[in-house]
Amino acid sequence: MAAPSPTMSDKQKKFYEDAHRQTKEEIKEIDSQIEDELAKVKERLAQLQEAKKAALQMHAATCMRLGVKNEFEEETE
């Protein structure tokens, strides 16, 4: 960590302290937004995985009834 410049005026020091505080808060807010978006993505992925699972089960059943090869057989196991 770098030491503060010894030739900094009080005005400059206040400017940098304010910028430091502001950017710290901005980073925390962005981190919070990232966590919110990740939670939404994880929820949507879970929904899609459940929908795929149901579709794969239905597809496997139709293949069995029709007597055709299930091209997704590896995914249903």
C-alpha positions in Angstrom: 0.0 0.0 0.0 1.4 3.3 -1.0 2.0 6.1 1.6 0.1 9.4 1.0 2.0 12.1 -0.7 3.6 14.4 1.9 3.2 17.5 -0.4 -0.6 17.2 -0.6 -2.6 20.2 0.4 -5.6 20.0 2.7 -7.9 20.7 -0.2 -6.3 17.9 -2.3 -6.4 15.5 0.7 -10.1 16.2 1.2 -10.7 15.7 -2.6 -9.0 12.3 -2.5 -10.7 11.3 0.8 -14.1 12.1 -0.7 -13.3 10.2 -3.9 -12.1 7.3 -1.8 -15.3 7.2 0.2 -17.5 7.6 -2.9 -15.8 4.9 -4.9 -15.8 2.5 -1.9 -19.6 2.9 -1.7 -20.0 2.5 -5.4 -18.0 -0.7 -5.3 -20.2 -2.1 -2.5 -23.4 -1.1 -4.5 -22.0 -2.8 -7.6 -21.2 -6.0 -5.6 -24.7 -6.0 -4.3 -26.2 -5.7 -7.8 -23.9 -8.5 -9.0 -25.2 -10.7 -6.2 -28.8 -9.9 -7.0 -28.3 -10.6 -10.7 -26.5 -13.9 -9.9 -29.4 -15.0 -7.8 -31.8 -14.3 -10.6 -29.7 -16.2 -13.1 -29.4 -19.2 -10.7 -33.2 -19.2 -10.2 -33.8 -19.1 -13.9 -31.3 -21.9 -14.6 -33.0 -24.1 -12.0 -36.4 -23.4 -13.8 -34.9 -24.3 -17.1 -33.2 -27.5 -15.8 -36.6 -28.6 -14.4 -38.3 -27.9 -17.6 -35.6 -29.8 -19.5 -35.9 -32.8 -17.1 -39.7 -32.9 -17.7 -39.3 -32.6 -21.5 -36.6 -35.4 -21.5 -39.0 -37.7 -19.5 -41.8 -37.0 -21.9 -39.5 -37.5 -24.9 -38.3 -40.8 -23.5 -41.8 -42.0 -23.0 -42.9 -41.1 -26.6 -39.8 -42.8 -28.0 -40.6 -45.9 -26.1 -44.3 -45.8 -27.2 -43.2 -45.3 -30.9 -40.4 -47.8 -30.7 -37.8 -45.3 -31.9 -34.4 -44.5 -30.7 -34.2 -41.8 -28.1 -31.3 -39.5 -29.2 -31.3 -38.0 -25.7 -31.1 -41.3 -23.8 -27.7 -40.4 -22.3 -29.2 -37.2 -20.8 -32.1 -39.0 -19.1 -29.9 -41.5 -17.2 
